[in-house]
Protein backbone atom coordinates (compact mmCIF):
# COMPACT_ATOMS: atom_id res chain seq x y z
CA UNK A 1 0.00 0.00 0.00
CA UNK A 2 1.27 3.46 -0.83
CA UNK A 3 0.37 6.12 1.70
CA UNK A 4 1.11 9.73 2.41
CA UNK A 5 2.17 10.01 6.03
CA UNK A 6 2.47 13.62 7.19
CA UNK A 7 4.72 15.39 4.67
CA UNK A 8 6.31 12.16 3.40
CA UNK A 9 5.17 9.37 1.12
CA UNK A 10 6.14 5.71 1.16
CA UNK A 11 5.30 2.05 0.69
CA UNK A 12 3.73 0.12 3.58
CA UNK A 13 4.25 -3.64 3.66
CA UNK A 14 3.25 -6.46 5.94
CA UNK A 15 6.66 -7.65 7.14
CA UNK A 16 5.84 -11.28 6.27
CA UNK A 17 5.34 -10.33 2.62
CA UNK A 18 9.05 -9.51 2.23
CA UNK A 19 12.09 -11.79 2.52
CA UNK A 20 13.21 -12.52 6.07
CA UNK A 21 16.87 -12.24 5.03
CA UNK A 22 17.90 -8.59 5.37
CA UNK A 23 20.17 -8.56 2.30
CA UNK A 24 17.48 -10.12 0.10
CA UNK A 25 14.86 -7.73 1.48
CA UNK A 26 16.99 -4.66 0.84
CA UNK A 27 17.87 -5.78 -2.69
CA UNK A 28 14.16 -6.21 -3.42
CA UNK A 29 13.29 -2.78 -2.03
CA UNK A 30 16.00 -1.10 -4.09
CA UNK A 31 14.58 -2.69 -7.23
CA UNK A 32 11.02 -1.78 -6.27
CA UNK A 33 11.99 1.85 -5.71
CA UNK A 34 14.26 2.10 -8.75
CA UNK A 35 17.45 2.85 -6.79
CA UNK A 36 20.23 3.72 -7.31
CA UNK A 37 19.15 6.37 -9.81
CA UNK A 38 18.53 10.09 -9.20
CA UNK A 39 15.21 9.86 -11.05
CA UNK A 40 14.17 6.38 -9.80
CA UNK A 41 12.64 6.16 -13.27
CA UNK A 42 12.50 2.36 -13.29
CA UNK A 43 10.69 2.05 -9.97
CA UNK A 44 7.97 3.60 -7.84
CA UNK A 45 10.23 5.87 -5.76
CA UNK A 46 9.63 9.61 -5.87
CA UNK A 47 13.22 10.70 -6.68
CA UNK A 48 13.57 12.43 -3.30
CA UNK A 49 14.42 11.16 0.21
CA UNK A 50 10.98 12.22 1.47
CA UNK A 51 9.31 10.01 -1.13
CA UNK A 52 11.60 6.97 -1.00
CA UNK A 53 10.54 5.45 2.30
CA UNK A 54 9.29 2.06 3.49
CA UNK A 55 7.34 0.85 6.51
CA UNK A 56 7.32 -2.80 7.56
CA UNK A 57 4.43 -3.62 9.88
CA UNK A 58 3.73 -6.80 11.84
CA UNK A 59 1.74 -7.94 14.89
CA UNK A 60 3.78 -7.30 18.03
CA UNK A 61 4.82 -10.03 20.44
CA UNK A 62 5.31 -7.42 23.18
CA UNK A 63 2.57 -7.31 25.81
CA UNK A 64 0.41 -4.23 25.50
CA UNK A 65 1.72 -3.35 22.04
CA UNK A 66 -0.50 -3.83 18.98
CA UNK A 67 1.98 -3.66 16.11
CA UNK A 68 5.69 -3.34 15.41
CA UNK A 69 6.83 -0.74 12.87
CA UNK A 70 10.25 -0.87 11.23
CA UNK A 71 11.15 2.18 9.15
CA UNK A 72 13.54 1.84 6.23
CA UNK A 73 15.01 4.76 4.29
CA UNK A 74 15.76 3.74 0.71
CA UNK A 75 18.48 6.00 -0.67
CA UNK A 76 17.66 7.49 -4.04
CA UNK A 77 21.03 7.58 -5.82
CA UNK A 78 22.89 4.99 -3.73
CA UNK A 79 22.29 1.23 -3.36
CA UNK A 80 21.63 1.68 0.36
CA UNK A 81 18.70 0.81 2.63
CA UNK A 82 19.13 1.99 6.21
CA UNK A 83 17.24 1.42 9.46
CA UNK A 84 19.33 3.90 11.46
CA UNK A 85 16.46 6.30 12.11
CA UNK A 86 12.74 6.53 12.81
CA UNK A 87 10.30 8.46 10.64
CA UNK A 88 7.49 10.23 12.46
CA UNK A 89 5.74 11.22 9.25
CA UNK A 90 5.47 7.68 7.91
CA UNK A 91 4.47 6.71 11.47
CA UNK A 92 1.24 8.68 10.97
CA UNK A 93 -0.01 6.05 8.52
CA UNK A 94 0.83 2.98 10.64
CA UNK A 95 -2.39 2.90 12.69
CA UNK A 96 -4.73 3.20 9.69
CA UNK A 97 -2.63 0.67 7.74
CA UNK A 98 -2.87 -1.80 10.64
CA UNK A 99 -6.65 -1.51 10.57
CA UNK A 100 -6.76 -1.71 6.75
CA UNK A 101 -4.77 -4.96 6.83
CA UNK A 102 -6.76 -6.49 9.72
CA UNK A 103 -3.88 -6.46 12.22
CA UNK A 104 -5.92 -4.38 14.64
CA UNK A 105 -9.74 -4.25 14.88
CA UNK A 106 -11.40 -0.86 14.59
CA UNK A 107 -12.49 0.44 17.98
CA UNK A 108 -15.74 2.14 17.04
CA UNK A 109 -15.80 5.75 15.89
CA UNK A 110 -12.22 6.16 17.11
CA UNK A 111 -9.36 3.67 17.30
CA UNK A 112 -6.20 3.73 19.40
CA UNK A 113 -3.21 1.69 18.24
CA UNK A 114 -0.09 1.25 20.36
CA UNK A 115 2.94 1.02 18.09
CA UNK A 116 6.49 -0.05 18.86
CA UNK A 117 9.01 1.81 16.71
CA UNK A 118 11.44 -1.05 16.16
CA UNK A 119 14.30 1.23 15.06
CA UNK A 120 14.66 2.69 18.55
CA UNK A 121 12.26 0.59 20.66
CA UNK A 122 10.15 3.68 21.36
CA UNK A 123 6.39 3.42 21.88
CA UNK A 124 3.68 5.70 20.50
CA UNK A 125 -0.11 5.62 20.65
CA UNK A 126 -1.90 6.69 17.48
CA UNK A 127 -5.53 7.82 17.76
CA UNK A 128 -7.60 8.30 14.59
CA UNK A 129 -11.22 8.16 13.37
CA UNK A 130 -12.70 4.82 12.22
CA UNK A 131 -16.44 5.37 11.68
CA UNK A 132 -18.12 2.24 10.37
CA UNK A 133 -15.06 0.18 11.22
CA UNK A 134 -12.79 1.69 8.54
CA UNK A 135 -10.13 4.41 8.76
CA UNK A 136 -11.46 7.79 7.70
CA UNK A 137 -8.92 9.90 5.86
CA UNK A 138 -10.99 13.00 5.06
CA UNK A 139 -11.33 15.69 7.70
CA UNK A 140 -10.68 19.29 8.61
CA UNK A 141 -7.09 19.19 9.88
CA UNK A 142 -4.47 21.22 8.03
CA UNK A 143 -0.75 20.50 8.21
CA UNK A 144 1.73 22.77 6.47
CA UNK A 145 3.42 21.15 3.49
CA UNK A 146 0.31 19.19 2.43
CA UNK A 147 -2.49 20.72 0.33
CA UNK A 148 -6.07 20.54 1.55
CA UNK A 149 -7.37 19.02 4.76
CA UNK A 150 -7.59 15.51 6.24
CA UNK A 151 -8.55 13.63 9.38
CA UNK A 152 -6.41 14.25 12.45
CA UNK A 153 -4.10 11.49 13.66
CA UNK A 154 -2.85 12.19 17.17
CA UNK A 155 0.55 10.68 18.01
CA UNK A 156 1.38 10.54 21.71
CA UNK A 157 4.95 9.40 22.33
CA UNK A 158 5.14 7.33 25.51
CA UNK A 159 8.87 6.76 25.09
CA UNK A 160 10.97 8.55 22.51
CA UNK A 161 13.27 5.56 22.19
CA UNK A 162 16.23 7.85 22.81
CA UNK A 163 19.21 6.78 24.84
CA UNK A 164 19.33 7.19 28.63
CA UNK A 165 19.78 10.91 28.01
CA UNK A 166 18.30 12.93 25.20
CA UNK A 167 21.72 14.60 25.03
CA UNK A 168 23.87 11.76 23.66
CA UNK A 169 27.21 13.55 24.12
CA UNK A 170 26.41 14.08 27.80
CA UNK A 171 26.50 17.85 27.27
CA UNK A 172 23.81 20.42 26.62
CA UNK A 173 26.24 22.17 24.27
CA UNK A 174 29.37 21.12 22.39
CA UNK A 175 31.73 22.92 20.03
CA UNK A 176 32.84 21.34 16.76
CA UNK A 177 35.15 23.25 14.42
CA UNK A 178 34.55 26.38 16.45
CA UNK A 179 30.76 26.11 16.03
CA UNK A 180 28.56 25.77 19.16
CA UNK A 181 25.92 23.04 18.75
CA UNK A 182 23.42 21.07 20.80
CA UNK A 183 23.27 17.36 20.01
CA UNK A 184 19.83 16.02 20.93
CA UNK A 185 17.94 12.78 20.36
CA UNK A 186 14.30 12.69 21.39
CA UNK A 187 13.40 10.10 18.77
CA UNK A 188 15.65 11.53 16.01
CA UNK A 189 19.37 12.37 16.33
CA UNK A 190 19.65 16.08 15.50
CA UNK A 191 22.47 18.60 15.67
CA UNK A 192 20.97 22.02 16.44
CA UNK A 193 23.08 24.88 15.08
CA UNK A 194 22.38 28.61 15.11
CA UNK A 195 22.11 29.61 11.45
CA UNK A 196 24.20 32.68 12.19
CA UNK A 197 27.10 30.45 13.25
CA UNK A 198 27.32 29.30 9.62
CA UNK A 199 26.81 32.74 8.11
CA UNK A 200 23.15 32.12 7.29
CA UNK A 201 19.94 33.83 8.40
CA UNK A 202 17.81 30.70 8.79
CA UNK A 203 15.21 32.18 6.43
CA UNK A 204 16.86 31.13 3.16
CA UNK A 205 14.98 29.16 0.52
CA UNK A 206 15.83 25.52 -0.11
CA UNK A 207 17.47 26.47 -3.42
CA UNK A 208 19.64 29.11 -1.75
CA UNK A 209 20.87 26.67 0.89
CA UNK A 210 21.50 23.80 -1.51
CA UNK A 211 23.30 26.13 -3.91
CA UNK A 212 25.73 27.40 -1.26
CA UNK A 213 28.73 25.09 -1.74
CA UNK A 214 30.70 26.50 1.20
CA UNK A 215 27.75 26.10 3.56
CA UNK A 216 27.19 22.53 2.39
CA UNK A 217 30.86 21.70 2.92
CA UNK A 218 30.73 23.01 6.49
CA UNK A 219 27.48 21.15 7.21
CA UNK A 220 29.01 17.88 6.00
CA UNK A 221 32.11 18.35 8.15
CA UNK A 222 30.03 19.28 11.18
CA UNK A 223 27.76 16.25 10.74
CA UNK A 224 30.70 13.83 10.56
CA UNK A 225 32.29 15.21 13.73
CA UNK A 226 28.98 15.37 15.62
CA UNK A 227 28.08 11.84 14.56
CA UNK A 228 31.24 10.49 16.20
CA UNK A 229 30.59 12.47 19.38
CA UNK A 230 26.99 11.21 19.52
CA UNK A 231 28.17 7.60 19.45
CA UNK A 232 26.91 6.99 15.91
CA UNK A 233 30.35 6.22 14.46
CA UNK A 234 31.16 7.07 10.85
CA UNK A 235 27.94 8.65 9.53
CA UNK A 236 29.20 9.38 6.02
CA UNK A 237 26.95 6.67 4.56
CA UNK A 238 23.97 7.12 6.90
CA UNK A 239 21.05 9.53 7.11
CA UNK A 240 21.55 10.59 10.74
CA UNK A 241 22.21 12.83 12.48
CA UNK A 242 20.24 15.61 10.80
CA UNK A 243 21.62 19.15 10.93
CA UNK A 244 18.97 21.72 11.81
CA UNK A 245 19.80 25.40 11.47
CA UNK A 246 17.75 27.52 13.87
CA UNK A 247 16.91 31.21 13.91
CA UNK A 248 14.37 33.54 15.54
CA UNK A 249 10.82 32.85 14.30
CA UNK A 250 9.56 34.95 11.41
CA UNK A 251 5.94 33.77 11.11
CA UNK A 252 4.71 34.02 14.68
CA UNK A 253 5.96 30.57 15.71
CA UNK A 254 8.46 29.43 18.32
CA UNK A 255 11.65 28.91 16.30
CA UNK A 256 12.63 28.91 12.61
CA UNK A 257 14.41 25.86 11.17
CA UNK A 258 16.16 24.72 8.02
CA UNK A 259 17.02 21.01 8.19
CA UNK A 260 19.51 19.01 6.13
CA UNK A 261 18.42 15.34 5.60
CA UNK A 262 21.40 14.83 5.61
CA UNK A 263 22.59 16.74 2.52
CA UNK A 264 19.43 17.91 0.76
CA UNK A 265 17.30 20.45 2.60
CA UNK A 266 13.95 19.27 3.95
CA UNK A 267 10.93 20.98 2.38
CA UNK A 268 9.46 21.10 5.88
CA UNK A 269 10.82 19.19 8.92
CA UNK A 270 10.42 15.62 10.11
CA UNK A 271 8.05 14.98 13.02
CA UNK A 272 10.69 13.50 15.31
CA UNK A 273 13.22 16.05 14.09
CA UNK A 274 10.81 18.78 15.20
CA UNK A 275 10.32 17.05 18.55
CA UNK A 276 14.09 16.91 19.04
CA UNK A 277 14.55 20.59 18.12
CA UNK A 278 11.67 21.47 20.47
CA UNK A 279 13.37 19.49 23.23
CA UNK A 280 16.63 21.38 22.78
CA UNK A 281 15.14 24.87 22.81
CA UNK A 282 13.32 24.16 26.09
CA UNK A 283 16.63 23.65 27.90
CA UNK A 284 18.31 26.83 29.19
CA UNK A 285 21.73 27.25 27.66
CA UNK A 286 21.08 24.94 24.71
CA UNK A 287 21.66 26.30 21.21
CA UNK A 288 18.44 27.96 20.07
CA UNK A 289 17.01 28.46 23.56
CA UNK A 290 17.92 32.15 23.38
CA UNK A 291 16.31 32.49 19.93
CA UNK A 292 13.00 30.80 20.70
CA UNK A 293 9.76 32.56 21.60
CA UNK A 294 8.21 30.16 24.12
CA UNK A 295 4.83 30.70 25.80
CA UNK A 296 5.34 30.20 29.56
CA UNK A 297 3.37 27.27 30.97
CA UNK A 298 2.43 25.84 27.56
CA UNK A 299 4.00 22.64 26.21
CA UNK A 300 3.08 23.64 22.64
CA UNK A 301 5.83 24.74 20.22
CA UNK A 302 5.37 25.86 16.61
CA UNK A 303 8.49 24.79 14.73
CA UNK A 304 8.71 26.95 11.60
CA UNK A 305 10.11 25.41 8.39
CA UNK A 306 10.21 26.30 4.67
CA UNK A 307 6.58 25.20 4.10
CA UNK A 308 5.03 26.69 7.24
CA UNK A 309 5.15 25.31 10.78
CA UNK A 310 4.77 22.01 12.62
CA UNK A 311 3.23 22.12 16.09
CA UNK A 312 4.64 19.73 18.67
CA UNK A 313 4.24 19.36 22.42
CA UNK A 314 7.28 18.71 24.60
CA UNK A 315 7.33 18.57 28.40
CA UNK A 316 10.65 18.25 30.21
CA UNK A 317 11.76 17.73 33.77
CA UNK A 318 14.55 20.29 34.00
CA UNK A 319 15.21 19.49 37.68
CA UNK A 320 17.26 16.47 36.60
CA UNK A 321 20.79 16.62 35.20
CA UNK A 322 20.63 16.28 32.29
CA UNK A 323 16.92 17.14 31.75
CA UNK A 324 14.57 14.22 31.03
CA UNK A 325 11.48 14.01 28.83
CA UNK A 326 8.07 13.73 30.46
CA UNK A 327 6.04 13.48 27.24
CA UNK A 328 6.00 14.45 23.56
CA UNK A 329 3.11 14.64 21.12
CA UNK A 330 2.09 15.83 17.68
CA UNK A 331 -0.94 15.95 15.35
CA UNK A 332 -0.46 14.63 11.81
CA UNK A 333 -2.59 13.39 8.92
CA UNK A 334 -2.23 10.51 6.46
CA UNK A 335 -4.01 9.22 3.37
CA UNK A 336 -4.16 5.94 1.51
CA UNK A 337 -3.00 6.61 -2.06
CA UNK A 338 -2.81 3.20 -3.73
CA UNK A 339 -3.31 -0.46 -2.88
CA UNK A 340 -2.13 -3.09 -5.33
CA UNK A 341 0.80 -4.98 -6.78
CA UNK A 342 4.25 -3.60 -7.55
CA UNK A 343 6.51 -5.23 -10.12
CA UNK A 344 10.20 -4.94 -9.16
CA UNK A 345 12.97 -4.55 -11.73
N, C-alpha and C positions, 0 to 999 in steps of 0.2 A: 504494500500500500504506500502510495506517495502522499505525504501530508505537509502542509505548512505548519510549522510550530513556531509561534512568535514571529520573529523576523528572519527565520531560517526556513529551509525546505530540505526534505530528505526522504529516504526510503525506510520504511518500517517493516521488519521481518519478524516472524516467529523464529526464535533461535533454532528450533529443531528443523527448520526448513533449509538451513545452511549447513555446510560441512562442519563436523566437530573439530577437525584438525585446523588449527589457526592459520597455517600457511595456505592450505587449500581454500579456506574461507576468504582470506584476504585476496588471493589471486582471483577468485570468482568476483569479489566486489569491485576490484580494479577493472575487470572486463565489463561488468555491468555498467559501471559509471563512465567508462571510456577513458580511463587514466592509464598511463601518463600522456596527456595531450592538453595544451592550453585551452583548446576549444571543447574537449570531451565530445567531439563530433560523432564518434562511433559508439556512444553510450548515452545513458539517460542523465548524466551529471549536468549541472548548470554552469560549468566553466567558471566557478567562483567558489572559494572555501565555504561560503554561507549556503551554498546550494549543492554541496557534495558531501552529504552527511548520511549516516546510517544509524538506525536504532535496532538493536536486537532485544526482543522481549520474550520472557518466559515466566511460567508460574514460579513463585518463590518457595523455597524449602525452609525459609526462615519464619519462625512463629510470628504472627502478627503482621507479616508483610504479604501483600497480594501478588505483586509481580517484581521481577528483577529486570533492570534496564541497563544494557551495556551500550555506551555510545562509542561509535567509531568515526573518526575523521578520515575521509578518503582524500588524499592530496590530489590536486588537479593535474599538475605537470610533473609529478614524481610518482614512481611506483611504490608508494608508501601508504599503509593504513595504520593509524595509531589510535591507541586507547588511553593515551596519557592525560586526557582531560574529560570533564563532564561537558554537557551542553544543556543549559537551562531552557533554551528556546525549543529544541527538539523535545525536551522533557514535557513541554506543554501538551504534546499530542499523545503521550504514553497512556494516560488514563482512558481517553476516548478509544484509542486503538485496542486496549485490553478489553473493553466492552464490545467493540466491533468484532473481535476475534473470539469472543466467548470465554476469555480467561477470567473475567470478573463479571458477575451478574449486575445488571443495572439496579440501583437502589431506590427506585421510585422516581419522583421528579428531579431528584438530585442524587448524584453518586459520589462517594468518597473512595479513592483508591490510594492505598499506601504503597509506595514505590521505593525499592532499594536501588540506588545509583551504584551499580557494580564497580564503576571506575574508581570510586573513592569510598565506597561502603556507606555513603550518606543516605539518609531517609527523608522522603518528602511525601506529604499528603496532597493529592490533587482533588479538588472539588469542582464539579461541572454539572450542567443540566442534562438530564436524561428523561425527558417526558415521553411516555409511551414505551419506555424500556430501550430507547436508542439515544445515542449522543446527539445533542442538538448543537449545531455549529453556528447558526445564525443568531444574532443578538445585537445589543446596543453598545457594546464595549469598543472603544477606540484605543489602539496602541500605535504610537508613532512609528513610521517605517512600513506600515501595512495600510493599503487603501481600504476605505469602507469600515464597516463595523462587524462584530462577531460576538458569540457568546463568551462570557467571562470564564476563565479557568483560573482558580485560585490555587497557588502553590505555596504551601506552608512548610518550610524546611525545619524538620525536627533536629537534624544533625547535618551540618554542612559537609561532613566527610573530611574536613581539614585535619591537619596533624594536631598534636596535643595543643599547640598554640597556633593562632591564625597568623602569627608573625614567624614564618619558618626560619628566619636567620637568628631569631632570639632577640632581635632589636626592633624598636619602633621605627628607627631610621638607620640607613646605611649610606655610605658614600662610595660610589664606583666611578673611577675616572674623573674625580672631582665633582660629580653630580650627586646631590642628595636625593635619595629615593626611599620609599617605604615598600617593602616586600610583604605582601599580604596574600593569604589563601583562605577565603571563606567559601570554599567550593570551587574556586578557580584561581590558580596561581597568577597573580598580577603584580607588576612593578609599577607603582604610582610615581610619576615624575612631574614636577611643575613644568609646564610648557616653556616658561620663560628660561628655565635652566638649559634648554636646548635652542634658545634663540627663536622660539615660536610664540604665538599669542594664544594658541589653543582654540582659535576660532577659524582656522584655515579650512578650506574645502579639502575633500579627499584628493582631488587632482593636485592641488598645491602641495600637500604633504607627500604624496607618492612621487611627485616630480622633483622633490628636493633631495638630490643625491647625497649631499653632506649630512643632512638630517637622517636619512635612511642609514648611512654608514654608522653614525653615532648610536642610533637605536639598535642596530645589530650588535655592535660591540657591547653596549650596555646589557642587552638581553643575555648574551653569552656569559658575562661576568656574574650577573644576578642569578642566572640559572644554577651556576656552580654553588653560589652562596646559599641558595634556597634548598640545596640537597638534591637537585634534579639532574646533576651531572652535566654532560655535554649536550646542550639543547639545540645544537646546530641543525639537527634533522627532525626536531619535534615542533609541536605547535604551542607549547607552553614554556615559559611564562609569557603572558601578554604584556605589552608595554602600553600603559594608559597615560597620556599627557593630560594634565588637569589645569584648569584656569578658573577665574571667577565666573559665575554664571552670567549669561547674557540674555536669557529668555525668561527670567523670573524663577528659575529652578534653584537647585542647591549647589551644583558644581558643574562645570563644563568639561567634557572629555573628548579626546580623540584617541582611539585605540587601534594599535597595530596587532594583526592576527595571523602570524607574528610579523609578517612583512607588509602585506597589503593592509590598507586602512579600513576598518569596519564601517559599513554604511550607517550603523547605529551603535549598539554595544550589546554584548552578550548578557543574558540574565545574571548568570553567576559572576561574570566580570563586573557588572554593575553592583551586585551585592558586595563583592570584595572591595571595590572602590568606596562604596558607602561605609563599609566597616572601617577602612583606613581614616576617612575624614572625620569620623566620630571620636577618634583618639587624639587628645591634645598632644601636640608636638609632631604628629605624623605629617608627612608631606601632603599638602592639600587641605589640612585642617584649618589653616589660616586663610584659605581662599574661599571656603565653603560658607554659604548662607543657610544656617541650620535653625529651624524653629524650635525653641526650647520646649522640652516636654513632649515633643512629637517624634515617634520613631520613623516617620515618613520622610523620604529623601527623593527629590526629583533629579535624576542623573541626566544632564543634558548631553546630547550627541548630535552628529551631523543631520539626522532626520527628525529631531525633536527632543523628547525626553522619555526616560523610563523610570517609573516610580517604584521604589523598593522600600521595604521596612526593615530596619536593623536595630536591634536592641542589644546593648553591651553592658557587661558588668565591669566598670572601669576601676572597681576597688581591688581587683586582683592584678597581679603583675606576672606576665603581661595580661591585658584585658581579655576577657572571655566572652563568647557570644551567648546571649540568652535565646534569641530567636531571630529568624530572617523570613521574609515573605515577599511575594510579588503576584501581580495579576497579569495574566497573559491570555492570548487566544490561540486557537488552532483551527485547521479546516482540512477535511479529507479532500484530496484533489483527484486521486485516481486509484482504482483497485483492479489489479489484473495480473498479467503475466509479462515478465521481462525476458528478453532473449539476449544472453551475454555474447560478446564477441568470441 
